[in-house]
Amino acid sequence: MAGIYIHIPFCKKACYYCNFHFSTTLHHKLSLCEAISKELILRKDELSGQIIESIYFGGGTPSILLPEELSIILDTLKNHFDLSFVREFTLEANPDDITEAYLEYLKGSPINRLSLGIQSFLAQDLAWMNRAHDVSQAKNALSLVKKHGFNSISLDLMYGLPNLSHEDWIANIATALSYSPEHISAYCLTIEPKTAMANAIEKGKMPPIEEEIAEVQFKILREMLLKAGYIHYEISNFAKPEKLALHNTNYWRGENYLGVGPAAHSFNGNQRSWNIANNPQYLKSIQHNELPLTTEVLTESNKFNEYIMTSLRTVWGINLDILEKRFGSNRKNKLLHEAENLIKEGKLLLVEDKLRIAENALFYADGIASDLFQLG
């Protein structure tokens, strides 16, 4: 199975916490859509013989594209790829872009899943994030997508925010649940270098992030969503039964994917490649029929460590039988030896040839996984 990721590198405003590649200069949108379409054609053979089951428009803000701009890419996909096995076709959207007319257009397209960048239902949070939408737009967007019959909706929330009380976080989750979304992605705020937030904290204009508070809010999140019937299938992701995000689940399971657009990453099992994170240079390269790609051939250690990291973030954990088949008994035995103390400390559980993070240690999953990395 394989997926296609399409990066739309435009936003109306720069969120203070974001370090993804985007531009707020919007007059090249049409040219970028044409270039992305051309890149898809240039690289279509990379998925030759593979079944495509998911397509994901991410960013940036994909919903910033006008219907005629988005249709350029959709038509290219339809004309040059076999989409007959695609089960999940996702578009990330910001609430301020959601209108009756836009949803009517989307309902007539192949897109069958919307991921809404809500982030918070609290006005003060949206203000310091520098989000383009307000609370009323967030609520209106959720109501509209339900009204138009989208039955696969994901929404994003953030916790561990400056001055976010536990009471406000509980209210935030409750508001999200009142719309009964099929999927919720909840991310702990992290301070990324060279962002406006990192600069504000460094200058003392914003309080630093307190890990202890974030951990409590993670536990609140997990308790409320499990009680509401959601499956906590990945550290940052919760879904109703049968509504797990297919595209991202395939990432964590190591499936192949083709990434197009500026800064987009691709993976084929043996190597990883990524496009240049510069819109003008990307355009220039594609216009000259050149792929602006950097490629890294993965070592066995790279592959092993990535398998450890992605597997431990999921509810399924590390399948030791699969690990042994892929990497050999020596790596498996070394892993089990390194895991002994973590198992004794109650941070890892070993059950029926599955190694996974204990519930009380989920907040620290990435750190635990890195303790199990192998260099040689």
Secondary structure as UniProt FT lines:
FT   STRAND          2..8
FT   TURN            16..17
FT   TURN            27..28
FT   HELIX           29..42
FT   HELIX           44..47
FT   TURN            48..49
FT   STRAND          52..59
FT   HELIX           62..64
FT   HELIX           67..80
FT   TURN            84..85
FT   STRAND          88..93
FT   HELIX           95..97
FT   HELIX           100..107
FT   STRAND          113..119
FT   HELIX           123..129
FT   HELIX           135..147
FT   TURN            148..149
FT   STRAND          153..159
FT   TURN            162..163
FT   HELIX           166..178
FT   STRAND          183..188
FT   TURN            193..194
FT   HELIX           196..202
FT   TURN            203..204
FT   HELIX           211..227
FT   TURN            228..229
FT   STRAND          231..234
FT   TURN            235..236
FT   STRAND          237..239
FT   TURN            241..242
FT   HELIX           246..252
FT   TURN            253..254
FT   STRAND          256..260
FT   TURN            262..263
FT   STRAND          265..267
FT   STRAND          271..275
FT   HELIX           279..287
FT   TURN            288..289
FT   STRAND          293..297
FT   HELIX           300..312
FT   TURN            315..316
FT   STRAND          318..319
FT   HELIX           320..327
FT   HELIX           329..344
FT   TURN            345..346
FT   STRAND          348..351
FT   TURN            352..353
FT   STRAND          354..357
FT   HELIX           359..364
FT   HELIX           365..370
FT   TURN            371..372
//
